Structures are given as C-alpha cells and as structure tokens.
Amino acid sequence: MITTSRRPTRPIRTFCKDLSHTFPKTIRINRGKSSLSDLAEKAMELGAEKLLIIDRWKGGPGKMELFELEGGKLKPLPPLI
C-alpha cells in the first residue's frame, strides 16, 4: 500500500501514482488527515502487508518510509542500501 504525507504537493501525488503503476498488486490511497494507526487499520482491511509513505522535502518527494504490518501495528523497516 502506498500513501503520501499529510499535505502532499502535486509532484508527490504524481510520484505516488507512478509508483503504484510500477509495482504489481499495489494499492494507492489518499491519506488526508489519517494518523498512522488509521493507516494500519486501512492496511489490515485491504490485506496489505507493507505500507510505504512518501514524505516531502522542499516541495518534492524527499523521504520514503517503509512499514510492515505486525499484529495491527506498523513496525518501521530500516532502509536498505
């Protein structure tokens, strides 16, 4: 599941849409004012195992946070380079 930060800019929304078309079986949702716990509930409803949040930096996509859903809670996954 892919979503954005709370107040995404147009480039971030476009980037999320492109990512959702790139990865198979990916669901993109609009975050709105949802908290992380709300996102965890939504991920459980949709049957998602992982959640990717695209955050902004200076108006564009700047940070990706990857979470794994474990027992109804989001566990941050460390970045792998």
PyMOL Python script that loads the backbone (N, CA, C, O; Angstrom):
from pymol import cmd

cmd.read_pdbstr("""\
ATOM      1  N   MET A   1       0.848  -1.162   0.000  1.00  0.00           N
ATOM      2  CA  MET A   1       0.000   0.000   0.000  1.00  0.00           C
ATOM      3  C   MET A   1       0.896   1.228   0.000  1.00  0.00           C
ATOM      4  O   MET A   1       1.868   1.292   0.753  1.00  0.00           O
ATOM      5  N   ILE A   2       0.575   2.195  -0.835  1.00  0.00           N
ATOM      6  CA  ILE A   2       1.347   3.432  -0.942  1.00  0.00           C
ATOM      7  C   ILE A   2       0.445   4.599  -0.579  1.00  0.00           C
ATOM      8  O   ILE A   2      -0.709   4.662  -1.002  1.00  0.00           O
ATOM      9  N   THR A   3       0.984   5.526   0.213  1.00  0.00           N
ATOM     10  CA  THR A   3       0.265   6.743   0.542  1.00  0.00           C
ATOM     11  C   THR A   3       1.258   7.892   0.665  1.00  0.00           C
ATOM     12  O   THR A   3       2.467   7.697   0.544  1.00  0.00           O
ATOM     13  N   THR A   4       0.740   9.079   0.905  1.00  0.00           N
ATOM     14  CA  THR A   4       1.577  10.274   0.960  1.00  0.00           C
ATOM     15  C   THR A   4       1.635  10.810   2.382  1.00  0.00           C
ATOM     16  O   THR A   4       1.006  10.275   3.295  1.00  0.00           O
ATOM     17  N   SER A   5       2.403  11.874   2.545  1.00  0.00           N
ATOM     18  CA  SER A   5       2.388  12.595   3.808  1.00  0.00           C
ATOM     19  C   SER A   5       1.043  13.312   3.917  1.00  0.00           C
ATOM     20  O   SER A   5       0.206  13.200   3.021  1.00  0.00           O
ATOM     21  N   ARG A   6       0.837  14.031   4.989  1.00  0.00           N
ATOM     22  CA  ARG A   6      -0.485  14.627   5.216  1.00  0.00           C
ATOM     23  C   ARG A   6      -0.872  15.693   4.208  1.00  0.00           C
ATOM     24  O   ARG A   6      -2.024  15.737   3.777  1.00  0.00           O
ATOM     25  N   ARG A   7       0.048  16.543   3.828  1.00  0.00           N
ATOM     26  CA  ARG A   7      -0.278  17.611   2.870  1.00  0.00           C
ATOM     27  C   ARG A   7       0.626  17.482   1.652  1.00  0.00           C
ATOM     28  O   ARG A   7       1.607  18.216   1.529  1.00  0.00           O
ATOM     29  N   PRO A   8       0.305  16.554   0.748  1.00  0.00           N
ATOM     30  CA  PRO A   8       1.191  16.311  -0.392  1.00  0.00           C
ATOM     31  C   PRO A   8       1.097  17.411  -1.444  1.00  0.00           C
ATOM     32  O   PRO A   8       0.045  18.018  -1.647  1.00  0.00           O
ATOM     33  N   THR A   9       2.207  17.645  -2.096  1.00  0.00           N
ATOM     34  CA  THR A   9       2.223  18.572  -3.221  1.00  0.00           C
ATOM     35  C   THR A   9       1.880  17.782  -4.490  1.00  0.00           C
ATOM     36  O   THR A   9       1.811  16.553  -4.468  1.00  0.00           O
ATOM     37  N   ARG A  10       1.673  18.489  -5.567  1.00  0.00           N
ATOM     38  CA  ARG A  10       1.330  17.825  -6.829  1.00  0.00           C
ATOM     39  C   ARG A  10       2.420  16.842  -7.275  1.00  0.00           C
ATOM     40  O   ARG A  10       2.087  15.733  -7.693  1.00  0.00           O
ATOM     41  N   PRO A  11       3.732  17.210  -7.201  1.00  0.00           N
ATOM     42  CA  PRO A  11       4.756  16.235  -7.605  1.00  0.00           C
ATOM     43  C   PRO A  11       4.745  14.962  -6.754  1.00  0.00           C
ATOM     44  O   PRO A  11       5.043  13.879  -7.259  1.00  0.00           O
ATOM     45  N   ILE A  12       4.406  15.084  -5.478  1.00  0.00           N
ATOM     46  CA  ILE A  12       4.358  13.900  -4.619  1.00  0.00           C
ATOM     47  C   ILE A  12       3.188  13.005  -5.021  1.00  0.00           C
ATOM     48  O   ILE A  12       3.334  11.784  -5.076  1.00  0.00           O
ATOM     49  N   ARG A  13       2.044  13.594  -5.298  1.00  0.00           N
ATOM     50  CA  ARG A  13       0.893  12.793  -5.736  1.00  0.00           C
ATOM     51  C   ARG A  13       1.187  12.086  -7.054  1.00  0.00           C
ATOM     52  O   ARG A  13       0.819  10.926  -7.238  1.00  0.00           O
ATOM     53  N   THR A  14       1.847  12.784  -7.964  1.00  0.00           N
ATOM     54  CA  THR A  14       2.219  12.183  -9.249  1.00  0.00           C
ATOM     55  C   THR A  14       3.206  11.043  -9.049  1.00  0.00           C
ATOM     56  O   THR A  14       3.079   9.991  -9.675  1.00  0.00           O
ATOM     57  N   PHE A  15       4.194  11.248  -8.175  1.00  0.00           N
ATOM     58  CA  PHE A  15       5.191  10.219  -7.888  1.00  0.00           C
ATOM     59  C   PHE A  15       4.524   8.977  -7.290  1.00  0.00           C
ATOM     60  O   PHE A  15       4.859   7.853  -7.665  1.00  0.00           O
ATOM     61  N   CYS A  16       3.585   9.173  -6.367  1.00  0.00           N
ATOM     62  CA  CYS A  16       2.875   8.037  -5.770  1.00  0.00           C
ATOM     63  C   CYS A  16       2.068   7.275  -6.814  1.00  0.00           C
ATOM     64  O   CYS A  16       2.030   6.045  -6.808  1.00  0.00           O
ATOM     65  N   LYS A  17       1.431   8.012  -7.703  1.00  0.00           N
ATOM     66  CA  LYS A  17       0.651   7.358  -8.754  1.00  0.00           C
ATOM     67  C   LYS A  17       1.568   6.547  -9.662  1.00  0.00           C
ATOM     68  O   LYS A  17       1.235   5.422 -10.036  1.00  0.00           O
ATOM     69  N   ASP A  18       2.728   7.116 -10.022  1.00  0.00           N
ATOM     70  CA  ASP A  18       3.683   6.396 -10.865  1.00  0.00           C
ATOM     71  C   ASP A  18       4.209   5.146 -10.160  1.00  0.00           C
ATOM     72  O   ASP A  18       4.345   4.094 -10.784  1.00  0.00           O
ATOM     73  N   LEU A  19       4.504   5.256  -8.860  1.00  0.00           N
ATOM     74  CA  LEU A  19       4.978   4.088  -8.106  1.00  0.00           C
ATOM     75  C   LEU A  19       3.912   2.997  -8.055  1.00  0.00           C
ATOM     76  O   LEU A  19       4.220   1.814  -8.195  1.00  0.00           O
ATOM     77  N   SER A  20       2.667   3.397  -7.855  1.00  0.00           N
ATOM     78  CA  SER A  20       1.607   2.391  -7.763  1.00  0.00           C
ATOM     79  C   SER A  20       1.397   1.669  -9.092  1.00  0.00           C
ATOM     80  O   SER A  20       0.967   0.516  -9.110  1.00  0.00           O
ATOM     81  N   HIS A  21       1.698   2.345 -10.204  1.00  0.00           N
ATOM     82  CA  HIS A  21       1.599   1.683 -11.509  1.00  0.00           C
ATOM     83  C   HIS A  21       2.828   0.816 -11.785  1.00  0.00           C
ATOM     84  O   HIS A  21       2.760  -0.116 -12.587  1.00  0.00           O
ATOM     85  N   THR A  22       3.942   1.114 -11.130  1.00  0.00           N
ATOM     86  CA  THR A  22       5.186   0.380 -11.358  1.00  0.00           C
ATOM     87  C   THR A  22       5.207  -0.960 -10.633  1.00  0.00           C
ATOM     88  O   THR A  22       5.598  -1.976 -11.208  1.00  0.00           O
ATOM     89  N   PHE A  23       4.782  -0.960  -9.358  1.00  0.00           N
ATOM     90  CA  PHE A  23       4.809  -2.179  -8.557  1.00  0.00           C
ATOM     91  C   PHE A  23       3.499  -2.940  -8.725  1.00  0.00           C
ATOM     92  O   PHE A  23       2.425  -2.355  -8.589  1.00  0.00           O
ATOM     93  N   PRO A  24       3.573  -4.245  -9.021  1.00  0.00           N
ATOM     94  CA  PRO A  24       2.335  -5.012  -9.179  1.00  0.00           C
ATOM     95  C   PRO A  24       1.617  -5.190  -7.840  1.00  0.00           C
ATOM     96  O   PRO A  24       2.248  -5.231  -6.784  1.00  0.00           O
ATOM     97  N   LYS A  25       0.308  -5.295  -7.901  1.00  0.00           N
ATOM     98  CA  LYS A  25      -0.549  -5.530  -6.730  1.00  0.00           C
ATOM     99  C   LYS A  25      -0.382  -4.458  -5.655  1.00  0.00           C
ATOM    100  O   LYS A  25      -0.449  -4.755  -4.462  1.00  0.00           O
ATOM    101  N   THR A  26      -0.167  -3.225  -6.071  1.00  0.00           N
ATOM    102  CA  THR A  26      -0.005  -2.122  -5.131  1.00  0.00           C
ATOM    103  C   THR A  26      -1.283  -1.298  -5.087  1.00  0.00           C
ATOM    104  O   THR A  26      -1.893  -1.008  -6.116  1.00  0.00           O
ATOM    105  N   ILE A  27      -1.670  -0.932  -3.879  1.00  0.00           N
ATOM    106  CA  ILE A  27      -2.853  -0.109  -3.675  1.00  0.00           C
ATOM    107  C   ILE A  27      -2.396   1.278  -3.249  1.00  0.00           C
ATOM    108  O   ILE A  27      -1.573   1.420  -2.345  1.00  0.00           O
ATOM    109  N   ARG A  28      -2.936   2.299  -3.904  1.00  0.00           N
ATOM    110  CA  ARG A  28      -2.610   3.680  -3.522  1.00  0.00           C
ATOM    111  C   ARG A  28      -3.848   4.289  -2.885  1.00  0.00           C
ATOM    112  O   ARG A  28      -4.949   4.201  -3.428  1.00  0.00           O
ATOM    113  N   ILE A  29      -3.652   4.916  -1.714  1.00  0.00           N
ATOM    114  CA  ILE A  29      -4.772   5.583  -1.062  1.00  0.00           C
ATOM    115  C   ILE A  29      -4.393   7.024  -0.769  1.00  0.00           C
ATOM    116  O   ILE A  29      -3.218   7.359  -0.618  1.00  0.00           O
ATOM    117  N   ASN A  30      -5.411   7.869  -0.691  1.00  0.00           N
ATOM    118  CA  ASN A  30      -5.201   9.246  -0.278  1.00  0.00           C
ATOM    119  C   ASN A  30      -5.230   9.288   1.245  1.00  0.00           C
ATOM    120  O   ASN A  30      -6.185   8.816   1.863  1.00  0.00           O
ATOM    121  N   ARG A  31      -4.195   9.847   1.846  1.00  0.00           N
ATOM    122  CA  ARG A  31      -4.082   9.815   3.292  1.00  0.00           C
ATOM    123  C   ARG A  31      -5.026  10.796   3.972  1.00  0.00           C
ATOM    124  O   ARG A  31      -5.698  10.432   4.937  1.00  0.00           O
ATOM    125  N   GLY A  32      -5.088  12.007   3.497  1.00  0.00           N
ATOM    126  CA  GLY A  32      -5.920  13.002   4.161  1.00  0.00           C
ATOM    127  C   GLY A  32      -5.397  13.302   5.552  1.00  0.00           C
ATOM    128  O   GLY A  32      -4.208  13.576   5.719  1.00  0.00           O
ATOM    129  N   LYS A  33      -6.264  13.256   6.554  1.00  0.00           N
ATOM    130  CA  LYS A  33      -5.860  13.542   7.935  1.00  0.00           C
ATOM    131  C   LYS A  33      -5.665  12.264   8.748  1.00  0.00           C
ATOM    132  O   LYS A  33      -5.656  12.312   9.979  1.00  0.00           O
ATOM    133  N   SER A  34      -5.511  11.141   8.087  1.00  0.00           N
ATOM    134  CA  SER A  34      -5.373   9.856   8.777  1.00  0.00           C
ATOM    135  C   SER A  34      -4.074   9.779   9.561  1.00  0.00           C
ATOM    136  O   SER A  34      -3.018  10.202   9.091  1.00  0.00           O
ATOM    137  N   SER A  35      -4.172   9.232  10.767  1.00  0.00           N
ATOM    138  CA  SER A  35      -2.978   9.006  11.583  1.00  0.00           C
ATOM    139  C   SER A  35      -2.338   7.684  11.164  1.00  0.00           C
ATOM    140  O   SER A  35      -2.877   6.963  10.324  1.00  0.00           O
ATOM    141  N   LEU A  36      -1.188   7.374  11.753  1.00  0.00           N
ATOM    142  CA  LEU A  36      -0.530   6.104  11.434  1.00  0.00           C
ATOM    143  C   LEU A  36      -1.393   4.919  11.865  1.00  0.00           C
ATOM    144  O   LEU A  36      -1.431   3.899  11.177  1.00  0.00           O
ATOM    145  N   SER A  37      -2.085   5.046  12.995  1.00  0.00           N
ATOM    146  CA  SER A  37      -2.951   3.944  13.428  1.00  0.00           C
ATOM    147  C   SER A  37      -4.137   3.770  12.468  1.00  0.00           C
ATOM    148  O   SER A  37      -4.572   2.646  12.213  1.00  0.00           O
ATOM    149  N   ASP A  38      -4.654   4.878  11.942  1.00  0.00           N
ATOM    150  CA  ASP A  38      -5.720   4.781  10.934  1.00  0.00           C
ATOM    151  C   ASP A  38      -5.211   4.091   9.670  1.00  0.00           C
ATOM    152  O   ASP A  38      -5.917   3.289   9.059  1.00  0.00           O
ATOM    153  N   LEU A  39      -3.969   4.419   9.287  1.00  0.00           N
ATOM    154  CA  LEU A  39      -3.378   3.779   8.110  1.00  0.00           C
ATOM    155  C   LEU A  39      -3.175   2.286   8.345  1.00  0.00           C
ATOM    156  O   LEU A  39      -3.353   1.481   7.431  1.00  0.00           O
ATOM    157  N   ALA A  40      -2.799   1.913   9.582  1.00  0.00           N
ATOM    158  CA  ALA A  40      -2.631   0.497   9.909  1.00  0.00           C
ATOM    159  C   ALA A  40      -3.963  -0.242   9.784  1.00  0.00           C
ATOM    160  O   ALA A  40      -4.011  -1.351   9.252  1.00  0.00           O
ATOM    161  N   GLU A  41      -5.037   0.367  10.270  1.00  0.00           N
ATOM    162  CA  GLU A  41      -6.362  -0.247  10.156  1.00  0.00           C
ATOM    163  C   GLU A  41      -6.773  -0.407   8.691  1.00  0.00           C
ATOM    164  O   GLU A  41      -7.305  -1.444   8.293  1.00  0.00           O
ATOM    165  N   LYS A  42      -6.521   0.626   7.907  1.00  0.00           N
ATOM    166  CA  LYS A  42      -6.868   0.576   6.481  1.00  0.00           C
ATOM    167  C   LYS A  42      -6.064  -0.513   5.770  1.00  0.00           C
ATOM    168  O   LYS A  42      -6.594  -1.229   4.920  1.00  0.00           O
ATOM    169  N   ALA A  43      -4.778  -0.632   6.124  1.00  0.00           N
ATOM    170  CA  ALA A  43      -3.935  -1.665   5.523  1.00  0.00           C
ATOM    171  C   ALA A  43      -4.456  -3.058   5.872  1.00  0.00           C
ATOM    172  O   ALA A  43      -4.456  -3.956   5.029  1.00  0.00           O
ATOM    173  N   MET A  44      -4.899  -3.234   7.120  1.00  0.00           N
ATOM    174  CA  MET A  44      -5.462  -4.530   7.517  1.00  0.00           C
ATOM    175  C   MET A  44      -6.734  -4.834   6.733  1.00  0.00           C
ATOM    176  O   MET A  44      -6.940  -5.965   6.293  1.00  0.00           O
ATOM    177  N   GLU A  45      -7.585  -3.827   6.558  1.00  0.00           N
ATOM    178  CA  GLU A  45      -8.827  -4.013   5.801  1.00  0.00           C
ATOM    179  C   GLU A  45      -8.546  -4.433   4.362  1.00  0.00           C
ATOM    180  O   GLU A  45      -9.259  -5.258   3.792  1.00  0.00           O
ATOM    181  N   LEU A  46      -7.490  -3.849   3.781  1.00  0.00           N
ATOM    182  CA  LEU A  46      -7.160  -4.127   2.385  1.00  0.00           C
ATOM    183  C   LEU A  46      -6.270  -5.353   2.215  1.00  0.00           C
ATOM    184  O   LEU A  46      -6.008  -5.776   1.089  1.00  0.00           O
ATOM    185  N   GLY A  47      -5.803  -5.925   3.320  1.00  0.00           N
ATOM    186  CA  GLY A  47      -4.951  -7.103   3.246  1.00  0.00           C
ATOM    187  C   GLY A  47      -3.515  -6.803   2.865  1.00  0.00           C
ATOM    188  O   GLY A  47      -2.815  -7.673   2.347  1.00  0.00           O
ATOM    189  N   ALA A  48      -3.067  -5.572   3.117  1.00  0.00           N
ATOM    190  CA  ALA A  48      -1.689  -5.193   2.784  1.00  0.00           C
ATOM    191  C   ALA A  48      -0.734  -5.672   3.872  1.00  0.00           C
ATOM    192  O   ALA A  48      -1.092  -5.717   5.049  1.00  0.00           O
ATOM    193  N   GLU A  49       0.469  -6.024   3.471  1.00  0.00           N
ATOM    194  CA  GLU A  49       1.496  -6.459   4.418  1.00  0.00           C
ATOM    195  C   GLU A  49       2.473  -5.341   4.743  1.00  0.00           C
ATOM    196  O   GLU A  49       3.045  -5.300   5.832  1.00  0.00           O
ATOM    197  N   LYS A  50       2.663  -4.430   3.786  1.00  0.00           N
ATOM    198  CA  LYS A  50       3.620  -3.338   3.961  1.00  0.00           C
ATOM    199  C   LYS A  50       2.965  -2.020   3.563  1.00  0.00           C
ATOM    200  O   LYS A  50       2.015  -1.985   2.781  1.00  0.00           O
ATOM    201  N   LEU A  51       3.501  -0.937   4.124  1.00  0.00           N
ATOM    202  CA  LEU A  51       2.999   0.403   3.845  1.00  0.00           C
ATOM    203  C   LEU A  51       4.178   1.301   3.517  1.00  0.00           C
ATOM    204  O   LEU A  51       5.168   1.331   4.249  1.00  0.00           O
ATOM    205  N   LEU A  52       4.073   2.027   2.424  1.00  0.00           N
ATOM    206  CA  LEU A  52       5.106   2.971   2.001  1.00  0.00           C
ATOM    207  C   LEU A  52       4.513   4.371   2.060  1.00  0.00           C
ATOM    208  O   LEU A  52       3.512   4.661   1.405  1.00  0.00           O
ATOM    209  N   ILE A  53       5.148   5.247   2.862  1.00  0.00           N
ATOM    210  CA  ILE A  53       4.703   6.635   2.971  1.00  0.00           C
ATOM    211  C   ILE A  53       5.731   7.511   2.282  1.00  0.00           C
ATOM    212  O   ILE A  53       6.916   7.471   2.614  1.00  0.00           O
ATOM    213  N   ILE A  54       5.274   8.305   1.319  1.00  0.00           N
ATOM    214  CA  ILE A  54       6.138   9.241   0.605  1.00  0.00           C
ATOM    215  C   ILE A  54       5.984  10.599   1.273  1.00  0.00           C
ATOM    216  O   ILE A  54       4.889  11.160   1.315  1.00  0.00           O
ATOM    217  N   ASP A  55       7.078  11.119   1.790  1.00  0.00           N
ATOM    218  CA  ASP A  55       7.070  12.393   2.504  1.00  0.00           C
ATOM    219  C   ASP A  55       7.717  13.463   1.645  1.00  0.00           C
ATOM    220  O   ASP A  55       8.424  13.148   0.688  1.00  0.00           O
ATOM    221  N   ARG A  56       7.484  14.716   1.975  1.00  0.00           N
ATOM    222  CA  ARG A  56       8.006  15.806   1.149  1.00  0.00           C
ATOM    223  C   ARG A  56       9.243  16.444   1.761  1.00  0.00           C
ATOM    224  O   ARG A  56       9.476  16.399   2.968  1.00  0.00           O
ATOM    225  N   TRP A  57      10.019  17.036   0.871  1.00  0.00           N
ATOM    226  CA  TRP A  57      11.176  17.825   1.255  1.00  0.00           C
ATOM    227  C   TRP A  57      11.339  18.912   0.208  1.00  0.00           C
ATOM    228  O   TRP A  57      11.610  18.625  -0.958  1.00  0.00           O
ATOM    229  N   LYS A  58      11.176  20.139   0.618  1.00  0.00           N
ATOM    230  CA  LYS A  58      11.258  21.300  -0.268  1.00  0.00           C
ATOM    231  C   LYS A  58      10.280  21.196  -1.438  1.00  0.00           C
ATOM    232  O   LYS A  58      10.606  21.563  -2.567  1.00  0.00           O
ATOM    233  N   GLY A  59       9.093  20.699  -1.158  1.00  0.00           N
ATOM    234  CA  GLY A  59       8.041  20.664  -2.162  1.00  0.00           C
ATOM    235  C   GLY A  59       7.991  19.433  -3.036  1.00  0.00           C
ATOM    236  O   GLY A  59       7.027  19.243  -3.778  1.00  0.00           O
ATOM    237  N   GLY A  60       9.000  18.597  -2.968  1.00  0.00           N
ATOM    238  CA  GLY A  60       9.023  17.396  -3.798  1.00  0.00           C
ATOM    239  C   GLY A  60       9.168  16.153  -2.944  1.00  0.00           C
ATOM    240  O   GLY A  60       9.311  16.251  -1.725  1.00  0.00           O
ATOM    241  N   PRO A  61       9.134  14.983  -3.568  1.00  0.00           N
ATOM    242  CA  PRO A  61       9.340  13.750  -2.807  1.00  0.00           C
ATOM    243  C   PRO A  61      10.737  13.736  -2.213  1.00  0.00           C
ATOM    244  O   PRO A  61      11.719  13.880  -2.941  1.00  0.00           O
ATOM    245  N   GLY A  62      10.841  13.567  -0.905  1.00  0.00           N
ATOM    246  CA  GLY A  62      12.145  13.636  -0.270  1.00  0.00           C
ATOM    247  C   GLY A  62      12.482  12.454   0.608  1.00  0.00           C
ATOM    248  O   GLY A  62      13.658  12.157   0.819  1.00  0.00           O
ATOM    249  N   LYS A  63      11.469  11.768   1.127  1.00  0.00           N
ATOM    250  CA  LYS A  63      11.732  10.675   2.046  1.00  0.00           C
ATOM    251  C   LYS A  63      10.682   9.592   1.842  1.00  0.00           C
ATOM    252  O   LYS A  63       9.496   9.875   1.673  1.00  0.00           O
ATOM    253  N   MET A  64      11.145   8.343   1.862  1.00  0.00           N
ATOM    254  CA  MET A  64      10.236   7.202   1.806  1.00  0.00           C
ATOM    255  C   MET A  64      10.373   6.445   3.116  1.00  0.00           C
ATOM    256  O   MET A  64      11.478   6.092   3.528  1.00  0.00           O
ATOM    257  N   GLU A  65       9.250   6.202   3.762  1.00  0.00           N
ATOM    258  CA  GLU A  65       9.250   5.424   4.995  1.00  0.00           C
ATOM    259  C   GLU A  65       8.503   4.122   4.726  1.00  0.00           C
ATOM    260  O   GLU A  65       7.361   4.133   4.267  1.00  0.00           O
ATOM    261  N   LEU A  66       9.156   3.008   5.017  1.00  0.00           N
ATOM    262  CA  LEU A  66       8.555   1.699   4.794  1.00  0.00           C
ATOM    263  C   LEU A  66       8.200   1.081   6.138  1.00  0.00           C
ATOM    264  O   LEU A  66       9.027   1.022   7.048  1.00  0.00           O
ATOM    265  N   PHE A  67       6.963   0.626   6.249  1.00  0.00           N
ATOM    266  CA  PHE A  67       6.474  -0.003   7.468  1.00  0.00           C
ATOM    267  C   PHE A  67       5.951  -1.389   7.134  1.00  0.00           C
ATOM    268  O   PHE A  67       5.470  -1.641   6.029  1.00  0.00           O
ATOM    269  N   GLU A  68       6.054  -2.286   8.117  1.00  0.00           N
ATOM    270  CA  GLU A  68       5.491  -3.625   7.989  1.00  0.00           C
ATOM    271  C   GLU A  68       4.355  -3.749   8.991  1.00  0.00           C
ATOM    272  O   GLU A  68       4.467  -3.277  10.123  1.00  0.00           O
ATOM    273  N   LEU A  69       3.282  -4.370   8.588  1.00  0.00           N
ATOM    274  CA  LEU A  69       2.123  -4.531   9.456  1.00  0.00           C
ATOM    275  C   LEU A  69       2.294  -5.803  10.276  1.00  0.00           C
ATOM    276  O   LEU A  69       2.357  -6.904   9.729  1.00  0.00           O
ATOM    277  N   GLU A  70       2.371  -5.640  11.603  1.00  0.00           N
ATOM    278  CA  GLU A  70       2.517  -6.788  12.506  1.00  0.00           C
ATOM    279  C   GLU A  70       1.506  -6.661  13.629  1.00  0.00           C
ATOM    280  O   GLU A  70       1.595  -5.744  14.445  1.00  0.00           O
ATOM    281  N   GLY A  71       0.561  -7.560  13.677  1.00  0.00           N
ATOM    282  CA  GLY A  71      -0.423  -7.559  14.751  1.00  0.00           C
ATOM    283  C   GLY A  71      -1.255  -6.293  14.827  1.00  0.00           C
ATOM    284  O   GLY A  71      -1.630  -5.864  15.918  1.00  0.00           O
ATOM    285  N   GLY A  72      -1.545  -5.699  13.704  1.00  0.00           N
ATOM    286  CA  GLY A  72      -2.354  -4.492  13.686  1.00  0.00           C
ATOM    287  C   GLY A  72      -1.588  -3.214  13.951  1.00  0.00           C
ATOM    288  O   GLY A  72      -2.183  -2.139  14.022  1.00  0.00           O
ATOM    289  N   LYS A  73      -0.270  -3.314  14.099  1.00  0.00           N
ATOM    290  CA  LYS A  73       0.562  -2.133  14.334  1.00  0.00           C
ATOM    291  C   LYS A  73       1.603  -2.017  13.232  1.00  0.00           C
ATOM    292  O   LYS A  73       1.989  -3.009  12.614  1.00  0.00           O
ATOM    293  N   LEU A  74       2.049  -0.795  12.998  1.00  0.00           N
ATOM    294  CA  LEU A  74       3.071  -0.554  11.981  1.00  0.00           C
ATOM    295  C   LEU A  74       4.450  -0.595  12.619  1.00  0.00           C
ATOM    296  O   LEU A  74       4.726   0.116  13.585  1.00  0.00           O
ATOM    297  N   LYS A  75       5.305  -1.432  12.066  1.00  0.00           N
ATOM    298  CA  LYS A  75       6.682  -1.550  12.538  1.00  0.00           C
ATOM    299  C   LYS A  75       7.582  -0.968  11.453  1.00  0.00           C
ATOM    300  O   LYS A  75       7.578  -1.459  10.325  1.00  0.00           O
ATOM    301  N   PRO A  76       8.365   0.084  11.779  1.00  0.00           N
ATOM    302  CA  PRO A  76       9.235   0.675  10.752  1.00  0.00           C
ATOM    303  C   PRO A  76      10.323  -0.304  10.321  1.00  0.00           C
ATOM    304  O   PRO A  76      10.929  -0.985  11.148  1.00  0.00           O
ATOM    305  N   LEU A  77      10.556  -0.359   9.027  1.00  0.00           N
ATOM    306  CA  LEU A  77      11.628  -1.190   8.488  1.00  0.00           C
ATOM    307  C   LEU A  77      12.834  -0.299   8.204  1.00  0.00           C
ATOM    308  O   LEU A  77      12.674   0.797   7.668  1.00  0.00           O
ATOM    309  N   PRO A  78      14.027  -0.748   8.552  1.00  0.00           N
ATOM    310  CA  PRO A  78      15.214   0.080   8.300  1.00  0.00           C
ATOM    311  C   PRO A  78      15.494   0.176   6.804  1.00  0.00           C
ATOM    312  O   PRO A  78      15.194  -0.747   6.048  1.00  0.00           O
ATOM    313  N   PRO A  79      16.068   1.295   6.387  1.00  0.00           N
ATOM    314  CA  PRO A  79      16.403   1.436   4.963  1.00  0.00           C
ATOM    315  C   PRO A  79      17.543   0.503   4.570  1.00  0.00           C
ATOM    316  O   PRO A  79      18.508   0.341   5.317  1.00  0.00           O
ATOM    317  N   LEU A  80      17.427  -0.097   3.413  1.00  0.00           N
ATOM    318  CA  LEU A  80      18.473  -0.969   2.885  1.00  0.00           C
ATOM    319  C   LEU A  80      19.062  -0.306   1.655  1.00  0.00           C
ATOM    320  O   LEU A  80      18.340   0.065   0.729  1.00  0.00           O
ATOM    321  N   ILE A  81      20.356  -0.163   1.651  1.00  0.00           N
ATOM    322  CA  ILE A  81      21.023   0.485   0.514  1.00  0.00           C
ATOM    323  C   ILE A  81      21.950  -0.504  -0.149  1.00  0.00           C
ATOM    324  O   ILE A  81      22.613  -0.167  -1.130  1.00  0.00           O
TER     325      ILE A  81
END
""", "prot")
cmd.dss("prot")
cmd.show_as("cartoon", "prot")
cmd.util.cbc("prot")
cmd.orient("prot")
